[in-house]
Amino acid sequence: MSADRIKGPASYFPSIEKTYGRPIADWQALVRAAMPAKHMELVAMLKAQHGMGHGHANAIVGYTLAEDAGRQG
């Protein structure tokens, strides 16, 4: 196993981009535009408005919120 293997929510990103045809930055922009909202509200928005599966939506939301929290610290 490679030490550089991507783990966590980002491991879904290649599949998300392939499945939905948009870069992760686009999905993150949608999440950020819907702020402030709770994690599961954002997941529900991606699922309802964009037909995204739960795991993919959850990965994008979780990664985006964690990234934004890191910027504030």
All heavy atoms as TSV, in Angstrom:
chain	resi	resn	atom	element	x	y	z
A	1	MET	N	N	0.830	-1.188	0.000
A	1	MET	CA	C	0.000	0.000	0.000
A	1	MET	C	C	0.871	1.246	0.000
A	1	MET	O	O	1.853	1.327	0.707
A	1	MET	CB	C	-0.859	0.017	1.262
A	1	MET	CG	C	-2.281	-0.265	1.025
A	1	MET	SD	S	-3.099	-0.136	2.637
A	1	MET	CE	C	-4.697	0.146	2.078
A	2	SER	N	N	0.445	2.220	-0.725
A	2	SER	CA	C	1.189	3.461	-0.825
A	2	SER	C	C	0.895	4.358	0.369
A	2	SER	O	O	-0.245	4.473	0.815
A	2	SER	CB	C	0.807	4.200	-2.116
A	2	SER	OG	O	1.324	5.506	-2.116
A	3	ALA	N	N	1.914	5.031	0.874
A	3	ALA	CA	C	1.733	5.971	1.970
A	3	ALA	C	C	0.983	7.211	1.506
A	3	ALA	O	O	0.445	7.961	2.307
A	3	ALA	CB	C	3.090	6.359	2.549
A	4	ASP	N	N	0.935	7.437	0.196
A	4	ASP	CA	C	0.286	8.625	-0.355
A	4	ASP	C	C	-1.187	8.391	-0.696
A	4	ASP	O	O	-1.821	9.255	-1.280
A	4	ASP	CB	C	1.022	9.082	-1.625
A	4	ASP	CG	C	2.431	9.548	-1.335
A	4	ASP	OD1	O	2.689	9.975	-0.194
A	4	ASP	OD2	O	3.270	9.467	-2.245
A	5	ARG	N	N	-1.707	7.246	-0.346
A	5	ARG	CA	C	-3.092	6.927	-0.683
A	5	ARG	C	C	-4.041	7.918	-0.016
A	5	ARG	O	O	-3.933	8.205	1.172
A	5	ARG	CB	C	-3.415	5.516	-0.239
A	5	ARG	CG	C	-4.797	5.113	-0.658
A	5	ARG	CD	C	-4.987	3.644	-0.596
A	5	ARG	NE	N	-6.322	3.368	-1.094
A	5	ARG	CZ	C	-7.034	2.350	-0.733
A	5	ARG	NH1	N	-6.535	1.466	0.090
A	5	ARG	NH2	N	-8.236	2.176	-1.214
A	6	ILE	N	N	-4.992	8.419	-0.786
A	6	ILE	CA	C	-5.954	9.390	-0.273
A	6	ILE	C	C	-6.953	8.670	0.617
A	6	ILE	O	O	-7.473	7.619	0.266
A	6	ILE	CB	C	-6.686	10.094	-1.435
A	6	ILE	CG1	C	-5.692	10.874	-2.279
A	6	ILE	CG2	C	-7.774	11.020	-0.904
A	6	ILE	CD1	C	-6.274	11.432	-3.554
A	7	LYS	N	N	-7.235	9.264	1.765
A	7	LYS	CA	C	-8.158	8.676	2.723
A	7	LYS	C	C	-9.267	9.662	3.024
A	7	LYS	O	O	-9.182	10.837	2.690
A	7	LYS	CB	C	-7.414	8.329	4.019
A	7	LYS	CG	C	-6.326	7.294	3.836
A	7	LYS	CD	C	-5.612	7.033	5.129
A	7	LYS	CE	C	-4.487	6.039	4.902
A	7	LYS	NZ	N	-3.716	5.804	6.113
A	8	GLY	N	N	-10.298	9.176	3.680
A	8	GLY	CA	C	-11.391	10.032	4.110
A	8	GLY	C	C	-12.268	10.498	2.962
A	8	GLY	O	O	-12.290	9.878	1.889
A	9	PRO	N	N	-12.982	11.599	3.172
A	9	PRO	CA	C	-13.926	12.072	2.162
A	9	PRO	C	C	-13.297	12.311	0.785
A	9	PRO	O	O	-13.932	12.063	-0.238
A	9	PRO	CB	C	-14.448	13.384	2.750
A	9	PRO	CG	C	-14.255	13.252	4.211
A	9	PRO	CD	C	-13.017	12.423	4.372
A	10	ALA	N	N	-12.063	12.778	0.750
A	10	ALA	CA	C	-11.414	13.075	-0.531
A	10	ALA	C	C	-11.242	11.829	-1.395
A	10	ALA	O	O	-11.102	11.936	-2.610
A	10	ALA	CB	C	-10.077	13.761	-0.302
A	11	SER	N	N	-11.290	10.653	-0.788
A	11	SER	CA	C	-11.155	9.424	-1.576
A	11	SER	C	C	-12.332	9.244	-2.538
A	11	SER	O	O	-12.226	8.518	-3.521
A	11	SER	CB	C	-11.018	8.210	-0.658
A	11	SER	OG	O	-12.221	7.974	0.058
A	12	TYR	N	N	-13.433	9.895	-2.269
A	12	TYR	CA	C	-14.611	9.829	-3.143
A	12	TYR	C	C	-14.520	10.776	-4.340
A	12	TYR	O	O	-15.292	10.650	-5.285
A	12	TYR	CB	C	-15.878	10.217	-2.364
A	12	TYR	CG	C	-16.385	9.183	-1.403
A	12	TYR	CD1	C	-15.991	9.195	-0.069
A	12	TYR	CD2	C	-17.292	8.215	-1.803
A	12	TYR	CE1	C	-16.476	8.275	0.828
A	12	TYR	CE2	C	-17.782	7.279	-0.913
A	12	TYR	CZ	C	-17.374	7.312	0.405
A	12	TYR	OH	O	-17.852	6.391	1.291
A	13	PHE	N	N	-13.635	11.752	-4.294
A	13	PHE	CA	C	-13.649	12.829	-5.275
A	13	PHE	C	C	-13.502	12.376	-6.726
A	13	PHE	O	O	-14.243	12.864	-7.581
A	13	PHE	CB	C	-12.621	13.894	-4.925
A	13	PHE	CG	C	-12.978	14.712	-3.699
A	13	PHE	CD1	C	-12.124	15.688	-3.235
A	13	PHE	CD2	C	-14.163	14.506	-3.004
A	13	PHE	CE1	C	-12.444	16.447	-2.120
A	13	PHE	CE2	C	-14.493	15.258	-1.877
A	13	PHE	CZ	C	-13.623	16.232	-1.435
A	14	PRO	N	N	-12.600	11.470	-7.068
A	14	PRO	CA	C	-12.531	11.043	-8.477
A	14	PRO	C	C	-13.845	10.438	-8.969
A	14	PRO	O	O	-14.291	10.724	-10.084
A	14	PRO	CB	C	-11.400	10.010	-8.487
A	14	PRO	CG	C	-10.540	10.382	-7.316
A	14	PRO	CD	C	-11.515	10.881	-6.269
A	15	SER	N	N	-14.486	9.647	-8.135
A	15	SER	CA	C	-15.758	9.040	-8.500
A	15	SER	C	C	-16.858	10.095	-8.641
A	15	SER	O	O	-17.688	10.030	-9.545
A	15	SER	CB	C	-16.167	8.003	-7.450
A	15	SER	OG	O	-17.428	7.463	-7.755
A	16	ILE	N	N	-16.868	11.068	-7.751
A	16	ILE	CA	C	-17.872	12.137	-7.807
A	16	ILE	C	C	-17.720	12.926	-9.107
A	16	ILE	O	O	-18.705	13.182	-9.804
A	16	ILE	CB	C	-17.753	13.063	-6.579
A	16	ILE	CG1	C	-18.154	12.311	-5.303
A	16	ILE	CG2	C	-18.593	14.328	-6.760
A	16	ILE	CD1	C	-17.816	13.030	-4.012
A	17	GLU	N	N	-16.507	13.291	-9.435
A	17	GLU	CA	C	-16.275	14.062	-10.661
A	17	GLU	C	C	-16.679	13.260	-11.894
A	17	GLU	O	O	-17.290	13.800	-12.821
A	17	GLU	CB	C	-14.814	14.503	-10.745
A	17	GLU	CG	C	-14.474	15.562	-9.723
A	17	GLU	CD	C	-13.035	16.020	-9.742
A	17	GLU	OE1	O	-12.156	15.250	-10.193
A	17	GLU	OE2	O	-12.791	17.138	-9.305
A	18	LYS	N	N	-16.360	11.977	-11.908
A	18	LYS	CA	C	-16.709	11.129	-13.044
A	18	LYS	C	C	-18.217	10.925	-13.145
A	18	LYS	O	O	-18.801	11.030	-14.226
A	18	LYS	CB	C	-16.004	9.784	-12.918
A	18	LYS	CG	C	-16.280	8.846	-14.066
A	18	LYS	CD	C	-15.532	7.535	-13.899
A	18	LYS	CE	C	-15.845	6.602	-15.056
A	18	LYS	NZ	N	-15.235	5.286	-14.879
A	19	THR	N	N	-18.861	10.680	-12.022
A	19	THR	CA	C	-20.286	10.378	-12.013
A	19	THR	C	C	-21.148	11.590	-12.353
A	19	THR	O	O	-22.113	11.479	-13.104
A	19	THR	CB	C	-20.701	9.830	-10.630
A	19	THR	OG1	O	-19.934	8.646	-10.362
A	19	THR	CG2	C	-22.182	9.487	-10.579
A	20	TYR	N	N	-20.789	12.749	-11.803
A	20	TYR	CA	C	-21.652	13.924	-11.935
A	20	TYR	C	C	-21.121	14.971	-12.911
A	20	TYR	O	O	-21.792	15.964	-13.175
A	20	TYR	CB	C	-21.919	14.540	-10.560
A	20	TYR	CG	C	-22.522	13.528	-9.614
A	20	TYR	CD1	C	-21.750	12.924	-8.630
A	20	TYR	CD2	C	-23.849	13.135	-9.726
A	20	TYR	CE1	C	-22.280	11.969	-7.779
A	20	TYR	CE2	C	-24.395	12.178	-8.883
A	20	TYR	CZ	C	-23.600	11.602	-7.912
A	20	TYR	OH	O	-24.135	10.650	-7.080
A	21	GLY	N	N	-19.917	14.755	-13.445
A	21	GLY	CA	C	-19.399	15.594	-14.516
A	21	GLY	C	C	-19.023	17.013	-14.146
A	21	GLY	O	O	-18.971	17.884	-15.013
A	22	ARG	N	N	-18.785	17.247	-12.878
A	22	ARG	CA	C	-18.378	18.582	-12.432
A	22	ARG	C	C	-17.202	18.449	-11.486
A	22	ARG	O	O	-17.129	17.492	-10.713
A	22	ARG	CB	C	-19.526	19.274	-11.689
A	22	ARG	CG	C	-20.733	19.554	-12.569
A	22	ARG	CD	C	-21.909	20.063	-11.787
A	22	ARG	NE	N	-21.718	21.451	-11.392
A	22	ARG	CZ	C	-22.694	22.201	-10.892
A	22	ARG	NH1	N	-23.907	21.706	-10.713
A	22	ARG	NH2	N	-22.464	23.454	-10.558
A	23	PRO	N	N	-16.306	19.431	-11.485
A	23	PRO	CA	C	-15.179	19.375	-10.544
A	23	PRO	C	C	-15.646	19.587	-9.101
A	23	PRO	O	O	-16.686	20.211	-8.855
A	23	PRO	CB	C	-14.264	20.508	-11.004
A	23	PRO	CG	C	-15.120	21.419	-11.799
A	23	PRO	CD	C	-16.235	20.587	-12.361
A	24	ILE	N	N	-14.874	19.085	-8.177
A	24	ILE	CA	C	-15.191	19.208	-6.755
A	24	ILE	C	C	-15.354	20.670	-6.354
A	24	ILE	O	O	-16.229	21.002	-5.549
A	24	ILE	CB	C	-14.108	18.512	-5.899
A	24	ILE	CG1	C	-14.122	16.999	-6.176
A	24	ILE	CG2	C	-14.307	18.792	-4.416
A	24	ILE	CD1	C	-15.459	16.307	-5.952
A	25	ALA	N	N	-14.561	21.553	-6.922
A	25	ALA	CA	C	-14.673	22.979	-6.591
A	25	ALA	C	C	-16.079	23.510	-6.874
A	25	ALA	O	O	-16.585	24.359	-6.127
A	25	ALA	CB	C	-13.629	23.784	-7.355
A	26	ASP	N	N	-16.724	23.023	-7.912
A	26	ASP	CA	C	-18.102	23.440	-8.216
A	26	ASP	C	C	-19.053	22.989	-7.111
A	26	ASP	O	O	-19.933	23.746	-6.683
A	26	ASP	CB	C	-18.581	22.849	-9.538
A	26	ASP	CG	C	-17.995	23.527	-10.761
A	26	ASP	OD1	O	-17.154	24.446	-10.616
A	26	ASP	OD2	O	-18.371	23.120	-11.875
A	27	TRP	N	N	-18.900	21.758	-6.667
A	27	TRP	CA	C	-19.769	21.236	-5.617
A	27	TRP	C	C	-19.523	21.981	-4.305
A	27	TRP	O	O	-20.465	22.283	-3.574
A	27	TRP	CB	C	-19.555	19.729	-5.434
A	27	TRP	CG	C	-19.933	18.959	-6.648
A	27	TRP	CD1	C	-19.107	18.254	-7.478
A	27	TRP	CD2	C	-21.247	18.816	-7.215
A	27	TRP	NE1	N	-19.825	17.690	-8.509
A	27	TRP	CE2	C	-21.141	18.025	-8.375
A	27	TRP	CE3	C	-22.505	19.291	-6.851
A	27	TRP	CZ2	C	-22.248	17.689	-9.155
A	27	TRP	CZ3	C	-23.602	18.956	-7.643
A	27	TRP	CH2	C	-23.464	18.165	-8.767
A	28	GLN	N	N	-18.264	22.277	-4.025
A	28	GLN	CA	C	-17.953	23.021	-2.807
A	28	GLN	C	C	-18.565	24.421	-2.865
A	28	GLN	O	O	-19.052	24.927	-1.856
A	28	GLN	CB	C	-16.445	23.112	-2.593
A	28	GLN	CG	C	-15.836	21.780	-2.184
A	28	GLN	CD	C	-14.372	21.917	-1.862
A	28	GLN	OE1	O	-13.565	22.242	-2.729
A	28	GLN	NE2	N	-14.033	21.697	-0.610
A	29	ALA	N	N	-18.548	25.042	-4.025
A	29	ALA	CA	C	-19.142	26.370	-4.176
A	29	ALA	C	C	-20.648	26.317	-3.896
A	29	ALA	O	O	-21.199	27.233	-3.264
A	29	ALA	CB	C	-18.870	26.919	-5.572
A	30	LEU	N	N	-21.318	25.254	-4.345
A	30	LEU	CA	C	-22.745	25.100	-4.068
A	30	LEU	C	C	-23.006	24.955	-2.573
A	30	LEU	O	O	-23.945	25.541	-2.035
A	30	LEU	CB	C	-23.309	23.884	-4.811
A	30	LEU	CG	C	-23.474	24.028	-6.313
A	30	LEU	CD1	C	-23.798	22.677	-6.938
A	30	LEU	CD2	C	-24.560	25.034	-6.636
A	31	VAL	N	N	-22.175	24.166	-1.916
A	31	VAL	CA	C	-22.312	23.990	-0.467
A	31	VAL	C	C	-22.105	25.322	0.237
A	31	VAL	O	O	-22.903	25.720	1.094
A	31	VAL	CB	C	-21.316	22.922	0.050
A	31	VAL	CG1	C	-21.235	22.932	1.571
A	31	VAL	CG2	C	-21.712	21.540	-0.455
A	32	ARG	N	N	-21.059	26.024	-0.137
A	32	ARG	CA	C	-20.761	27.304	0.524
A	32	ARG	C	C	-21.851	28.346	0.259
A	32	ARG	O	O	-22.150	29.169	1.124
A	32	ARG	CB	C	-19.399	27.803	0.081
A	32	ARG	CG	C	-18.274	26.960	0.671
A	32	ARG	CD	C	-16.899	27.436	0.260
A	32	ARG	NE	N	-15.875	26.636	0.930
A	32	ARG	CZ	C	-14.958	25.917	0.304
A	32	ARG	NH1	N	-14.890	25.919	-1.023
A	32	ARG	NH2	N	-14.087	25.217	0.988
A	33	ALA	N	N	-22.457	28.303	-0.921
A	33	ALA	CA	C	-23.527	29.248	-1.246
A	33	ALA	C	C	-24.782	29.000	-0.409
A	33	ALA	O	O	-25.582	29.911	-0.208
A	33	ALA	CB	C	-23.865	29.165	-2.732
A	34	ALA	N	N	-24.943	27.767	0.070
A	34	ALA	CA	C	-26.114	27.405	0.867
A	34	ALA	C	C	-25.899	27.643	2.362
A	34	ALA	O	O	-26.791	27.381	3.164
A	34	ALA	CB	C	-26.479	25.947	0.619
A	35	MET	N	N	-24.746	28.141	2.732
A	35	MET	CA	C	-24.432	28.389	4.137
A	35	MET	C	C	-25.135	29.654	4.599
A	35	MET	O	O	-25.377	30.535	3.791
A	35	MET	CB	C	-22.918	28.543	4.313
A	35	MET	CG	C	-22.148	27.286	3.971
A	35	MET	SD	S	-22.479	25.942	5.079
A	35	MET	CE	C	-21.438	26.390	6.433
A	36	PRO	N	N	-25.459	29.811	5.860
A	36	PRO	CA	C	-25.237	28.804	6.899
A	36	PRO	C	C	-26.344	27.748	6.877
A	36	PRO	O	O	-27.506	28.075	6.649
A	36	PRO	CB	C	-25.278	29.603	8.190
A	36	PRO	CG	C	-26.203	30.734	7.890
A	36	PRO	CD	C	-26.020	31.031	6.415
A	37	ALA	N	N	-25.963	26.547	7.078
A	37	ALA	CA	C	-26.906	25.427	7.166
A	37	ALA	C	C	-26.207	24.298	7.900
A	37	ALA	O	O	-24.981	24.260	7.980
A	37	ALA	CB	C	-27.329	24.981	5.768
A	38	LYS	N	N	-26.991	23.388	8.417
A	38	LYS	CA	C	-26.431	22.231	9.110
A	38	LYS	C	C	-25.926	21.215	8.096
A	38	LYS	O	O	-26.369	21.185	6.941
A	38	LYS	CB	C	-27.493	21.595	10.008
A	38	LYS	CG	C	-27.904	22.501	11.155
A	38	LYS	CD	C	-28.928	21.830	12.024
A	38	LYS	CE	C	-29.332	22.772	13.148
A	38	LYS	NZ	N	-30.345	22.165	14.001
A	39	HIS	N	N	-25.024	20.375	8.559
A	39	HIS	CA	C	-24.398	19.354	7.716
A	39	HIS	C	C	-25.449	18.566	6.929
A	39	HIS	O	O	-25.377	18.470	5.702
A	39	HIS	CB	C	-23.554	18.416	8.593
A	39	HIS	CG	C	-22.853	17.345	7.834
A	39	HIS	ND1	N	-21.499	17.340	7.628
A	39	HIS	CD2	C	-23.316	16.222	7.224
A	39	HIS	CE1	C	-21.167	16.271	6.914
A	39	HIS	NE2	N	-22.251	15.577	6.670
A	40	MET	N	N	-26.420	17.993	7.625
A	40	MET	CA	C	-27.389	17.131	6.952
A	40	MET	C	C	-28.337	17.921	6.049
A	40	MET	O	O	-28.866	17.378	5.084
A	40	MET	CB	C	-28.162	16.286	7.966
A	40	MET	CG	C	-27.278	15.216	8.636
A	40	MET	SD	S	-26.316	14.176	7.492
A	40	MET	CE	C	-27.615	13.334	6.620
A	41	GLU	N	N	-28.550	19.184	6.331
A	41	GLU	CA	C	-29.343	20.021	5.426
A	41	GLU	C	C	-28.605	20.204	4.106
A	41	GLU	O	O	-29.208	20.185	3.031
A	41	GLU	CB	C	-29.625	21.383	6.061
A	41	GLU	CG	C	-30.549	21.320	7.257
A	41	GLU	CD	C	-30.643	22.617	8.030
A	41	GLU	OE1	O	-29.747	23.485	7.925
A	41	GLU	OE2	O	-31.634	22.777	8.765
A	42	LEU	N	N	-27.304	20.366	4.185
A	42	LEU	CA	C	-26.483	20.520	2.980
A	42	LEU	C	C	-26.444	19.216	2.185
A	42	LEU	O	O	-26.529	19.225	0.953
A	42	LEU	CB	C	-25.070	20.988	3.354
A	42	LEU	CG	C	-25.016	22.368	4.005
A	42	LEU	CD1	C	-23.659	22.594	4.655
A	42	LEU	CD2	C	-25.326	23.454	2.986
A	43	VAL	N	N	-26.330	18.096	2.880
A	43	VAL	CA	C	-26.368	16.791	2.223
A	43	VAL	C	C	-27.704	16.619	1.505
A	43	VAL	O	O	-27.747	16.226	0.336
A	43	VAL	CB	C	-26.132	15.645	3.249
A	43	VAL	CG1	C	-26.422	14.282	2.625
A	43	VAL	CG2	C	-24.709	15.698	3.790
A	44	ALA	N	N	-28.788	16.948	2.187
A	44	ALA	CA	C	-30.123	16.812	1.598
A	44	ALA	C	C	-30.275	17.698	0.372
A	44	ALA	O	O	-30.908	17.296	-0.619
A	44	ALA	CB	C	-31.190	17.148	2.638
A	45	MET	N	N	-29.697	18.884	0.405
A	45	MET	CA	C	-29.760	19.797	-0.740
A	45	MET	C	C	-29.065	19.191	-1.954
A	45	MET	O	O	-29.607	19.204	-3.059
A	45	MET	CB	C	-29.113	21.135	-0.368
A	45	MET	CG	C	-29.081	22.181	-1.475
A	45	MET	SD	S	-27.626	22.174	-2.570
A	45	MET	CE	C	-26.290	22.516	-1.448
A	46	LEU	N	N	-27.879	18.640	-1.774
A	46	LEU	CA	C	-27.161	18.029	-2.895
A	46	LEU	C	C	-27.933	16.834	-3.448
A	46	LEU	O	O	-27.979	16.625	-4.665
A	46	LEU	CB	C	-25.752	17.608	-2.472
A	46	LEU	CG	C	-24.763	18.743	-2.203
A	46	LEU	CD1	C	-23.447	18.182	-1.666
A	46	LEU	CD2	C	-24.523	19.569	-3.448
A	47	LYS	N	N	-28.531	16.068	-2.576
A	47	LYS	CA	C	-29.298	14.909	-3.009
A	47	LYS	C	C	-30.555	15.328	-3.766
A	47	LYS	O	O	-30.838	14.804	-4.849
A	47	LYS	CB	C	-29.661	14.047	-1.801
A	47	LYS	CG	C	-28.465	13.346	-1.170
A	47	LYS	CD	C	-28.777	12.712	0.169
A	47	LYS	CE	C	-29.807	11.624	0.084
A	47	LYS	NZ	N	-30.018	10.941	1.383
A	48	ALA	N	N	-31.311	16.260	-3.201
A	48	ALA	CA	C	-32.599	16.654	-3.784
A	48	ALA	C	C	-32.439	17.492	-5.051
A	48	ALA	O	O	-33.138	17.265	-6.042
A	48	ALA	CB	C	-33.416	17.429	-2.749
A	49	GLN	N	N	-31.524	18.440	-5.029
A	49	GLN	CA	C	-31.408	19.374	-6.150
A	49	GLN	C	C	-30.479	18.900	-7.258
A	49	GLN	O	O	-30.567	19.386	-8.382
A	49	GLN	CB	C	-30.944	20.742	-5.641
A	49	GLN	CG	C	-31.948	21.426	-4.743
A	49	GLN	CD	C	-31.468	22.773	-4.243
A	49	GLN	OE1	O	-30.533	23.366	-4.762
A	49	GLN	NE2	N	-32.121	23.268	-3.200
A	50	HIS	N	N	-29.585	17.956	-6.923
A	50	HIS	CA	C	-28.580	17.558	-7.904
A	50	HIS	C	C	-28.501	16.045	-8.121
A	50	HIS	O	O	-27.634	15.571	-8.849
A	50	HIS	CB	C	-27.212	18.119	-7.499
A	50	HIS	CG	C	-27.230	19.611	-7.385
A	50	HIS	ND1	N	-27.193	20.443	-8.484
A	50	HIS	CD2	C	-27.338	20.421	-6.303
A	50	HIS	CE1	C	-27.250	21.704	-8.080
A	50	HIS	NE2	N	-27.351	21.714	-6.767
A	51	GLY	N	N	-29.391	15.296	-7.474
A	51	GLY	CA	C	-29.451	13.860	-7.679
A	51	GLY	C	C	-28.235	13.100	-7.192
A	51	GLY	O	O	-27.949	11.998	-7.653
A	52	MET	N	N	-27.527	13.669	-6.244
A	52	MET	CA	C	-26.304	13.044	-5.749
A	52	MET	C	C	-26.656	11.964	-4.725
A	52	MET	O	O	-27.613	12.102	-3.964
A	52	MET	CB	C	-25.418	14.124	-5.112
A	52	MET	CG	C	-24.022	13.643	-4.784
A	52	MET	SD	S	-22.939	14.999	-4.296
A	52	MET	CE	C	-22.525	15.663	-5.910
A	53	GLY	N	N	-25.876	10.902	-4.716
A	53	GLY	CA	C	-26.054	9.859	-3.726
A	53	GLY	C	C	-25.627	10.338	-2.350
A	53	GLY	O	O	-24.844	11.283	-2.215
A	54	HIS	N	N	-26.129	9.672	-1.320
A	54	HIS	CA	C	-25.868	10.098	0.056
A	54	HIS	C	C	-24.373	10.109	0.395
A	54	HIS	O	O	-23.879	11.079	0.967
A	54	HIS	CB	C	-26.620	9.207	1.050
A	54	HIS	CG	C	-26.418	9.632	2.458
A	54	HIS	ND1	N	-27.148	10.645	3.031
A	54	HIS	CD2	C	-25.538	9.205	3.392
A	54	HIS	CE1	C	-26.720	10.823	4.278
A	54	HIS	NE2	N	-25.763	9.957	4.529
A	55	GLY	N	N	-23.668	9.054	0.058
A	55	GLY	CA	C	-22.242	8.976	0.400
A	55	GLY	C	C	-21.425	10.068	-0.264
A	55	GLY	O	O	-20.559	10.680	0.368
A	56	HIS	N	N	-21.708	10.341	-1.524
A	56	HIS	CA	C	-20.994	11.386	-2.238
A	56	HIS	C	C	-21.316	12.764	-1.664
A	56	HIS	O	O	-20.425	13.588	-1.449
A	56	HIS	CB	C	-21.323	11.342	-3.728
A	56	HIS	CG	C	-20.673	10.217	-4.444
A	56	HIS	ND1	N	-21.054	9.820	-5.705
A	56	HIS	CD2	C	-19.649	9.399	-4.100
A	56	HIS	CE1	C	-20.292	8.809	-6.096
A	56	HIS	NE2	N	-19.443	8.534	-5.127
A	57	ALA	N	N	-22.595	13.016	-1.414
A	57	ALA	CA	C	-23.004	14.306	-0.850
A	57	ALA	C	C	-22.375	14.501	0.527
A	57	ALA	O	O	-21.858	15.580	0.840
A	57	ALA	CB	C	-24.525	14.386	-0.760
A	58	ASN	N	N	-22.401	13.468	1.334
A	58	ASN	CA	C	-21.841	13.546	2.679
A	58	ASN	C	C	-20.337	13.813	2.627
A	58	ASN	O	O	-19.808	14.593	3.430
A	58	ASN	CB	C	-22.145	12.250	3.441
A	58	ASN	CG	C	-21.864	12.379	4.910
A	58	ASN	OD1	O	-22.338	13.293	5.567
A	58	ASN	ND2	N	-21.097	11.440	5.436
A	59	ALA	N	N	-19.648	13.201	1.694
A	59	ALA	CA	C	-18.204	13.401	1.555
A	59	ALA	C	C	-17.890	14.854	1.191
A	59	ALA	O	O	-16.986	15.461	1.774
A	59	ALA	CB	C	-17.633	12.456	0.498
A	60	ILE	N	N	-18.619	15.402	0.251
A	60	ILE	CA	C	-18.371	16.795	-0.155
A	60	ILE	C	C	-18.659	17.758	0.980
A	60	ILE	O	O	-17.862	18.653	1.269
A	60	ILE	CB	C	-19.207	17.158	-1.398
A	60	ILE	CG1	C	-18.655	16.429	-2.622
A	60	ILE	CG2	C	-19.213	18.667	-1.644
A	60	ILE	CD1	C	-19.505	16.560	-3.858
A	61	VAL	N	N	-19.785	17.574	1.626
A	61	VAL	CA	C	-20.158	18.472	2.725
A	61	VAL	C	C	-19.150	18.368	3.865
A	61	VAL	O	O	-18.658	19.387	4.366
A	61	VAL	CB	C	-21.593	18.183	3.215
A	61	VAL	CG1	C	-21.891	18.959	4.493
A	61	VAL	CG2	C	-22.602	18.524	2.134
A	62	GLY	N	N	-18.830	17.155	4.271
A	62	GLY	CA	C	-17.884	16.972	5.368
A	62	GLY	C	C	-16.524	17.578	5.075
A	62	GLY	O	O	-15.937	18.262	5.914
A	63	TYR	N	N	-16.030	17.339	3.875
A	63	TYR	CA	C	-14.721	17.872	3.478
A	63	TYR	C	C	-14.753	19.394	3.430
A	63	TYR	O	O	-13.840	20.062	3.920
A	63	TYR	CB	C	-14.323	17.300	2.123
A	63	TYR	CG	C	-12.918	17.644	1.716
A	63	TYR	CD1	C	-11.847	16.840	2.105
A	63	TYR	CD2	C	-12.643	18.768	0.945
A	63	TYR	CE1	C	-10.554	17.146	1.736
A	63	TYR	CE2	C	-11.348	19.089	0.576
A	63	TYR	CZ	C	-10.309	18.271	0.968
A	63	TYR	OH	O	-9.020	18.590	0.605
A	64	THR	N	N	-15.812	19.951	2.857
A	64	THR	CA	C	-15.917	21.405	2.719
A	64	THR	C	C	-16.016	22.081	4.072
A	64	THR	O	O	-15.337	23.083	4.332
A	64	THR	CB	C	-17.136	21.779	1.839
A	64	THR	OG1	O	-16.979	21.132	0.561
A	64	THR	CG2	C	-17.239	23.274	1.637
A	65	LEU	N	N	-16.839	21.544	4.955
A	65	LEU	CA	C	-16.981	22.137	6.284
A	65	LEU	C	C	-15.676	22.048	7.070
A	65	LEU	O	O	-15.295	22.995	7.762
A	65	LEU	CB	C	-18.123	21.474	7.044
A	65	LEU	CG	C	-19.529	21.690	6.474
A	65	LEU	CD1	C	-20.570	20.939	7.307
A	65	LEU	CD2	C	-19.871	23.168	6.364
A	66	ALA	N	N	-14.984	20.926	6.964
A	66	ALA	CA	C	-13.705	20.770	7.658
A	66	ALA	C	C	-12.669	21.736	7.092
A	66	ALA	O	O	-11.891	22.345	7.848
A	66	ALA	CB	C	-13.218	19.329	7.551
A	67	GLU	N	N	-12.647	21.885	5.785
A	67	GLU	CA	C	-11.715	22.808	5.140
A	67	GLU	C	C	-11.982	24.236	5.603
A	67	GLU	O	O	-11.052	24.979	5.928
A	67	GLU	CB	C	-11.862	22.678	3.627
A	67	GLU	CG	C	-10.833	23.443	2.827
A	67	GLU	CD	C	-10.983	23.179	1.335
A	67	GLU	OE1	O	-11.948	23.688	0.722
A	67	GLU	OE2	O	-10.133	22.447	0.793
A	68	ASP	N	N	-13.255	24.622	5.641
A	68	ASP	CA	C	-13.605	25.972	6.057
A	68	ASP	C	C	-13.302	26.215	7.533
A	68	ASP	O	O	-12.882	27.309	7.913
A	68	ASP	CB	C	-15.074	26.255	5.753
A	68	ASP	CG	C	-15.342	26.387	4.257
A	68	ASP	OD1	O	-14.382	26.313	3.456
A	68	ASP	OD2	O	-16.522	26.541	3.892
A	69	ALA	N	N	-13.508	25.202	8.366
A	69	ALA	CA	C	-13.191	25.338	9.791
A	69	ALA	C	C	-11.693	25.532	9.992
A	69	ALA	O	O	-11.264	26.280	10.864
A	69	ALA	CB	C	-13.676	24.106	10.552
A	70	GLY	N	N	-10.891	24.877	9.152
A	70	GLY	CA	C	-9.436	25.036	9.216
A	70	GLY	C	C	-8.979	26.426	8.845
A	70	GLY	O	O	-7.971	26.929	9.343
A	71	ARG	N	N	-9.711	27.078	7.961
A	71	ARG	CA	C	-9.375	28.441	7.551
A	71	ARG	C	C	-9.627	29.450	8.658
A	71	ARG	O	O	-8.995	30.486	8.720
A	71	ARG	CB	C	-10.195	28.848	6.320
A	71	ARG	CG	C	-9.801	28.158	5.080
A	71	ARG	CD	C	-10.624	28.660	3.917
A	71	ARG	NE	N	-10.361	27.864	2.736
A	71	ARG	CZ	C	-11.157	27.831	1.701
A	71	ARG	NH1	N	-12.251	28.544	1.677
A	71	ARG	NH2	N	-10.863	27.089	0.651
A	72	GLN	N	N	-10.602	29.145	9.515
A	72	GLN	CA	C	-10.964	30.069	10.570
A	72	GLN	C	C	-10.034	29.947	11.778
A	72	GLN	O	O	-9.961	30.851	12.580
A	72	GLN	CB	C	-12.409	29.822	11.011
A	72	GLN	CG	C	-13.399	30.134	9.917
A	72	GLN	CD	C	-14.812	29.728	10.298
A	72	GLN	OE1	O	-15.078	29.287	11.399
A	72	GLN	NE2	N	-15.735	29.888	9.360
A	73	GLY	N	N	-9.383	28.786	11.903
A	73	GLY	CA	C	-8.542	28.540	13.070
A	73	GLY	C	C	-7.287	29.197	12.947
A	73	GLY	O	O	-6.469	29.736	13.408
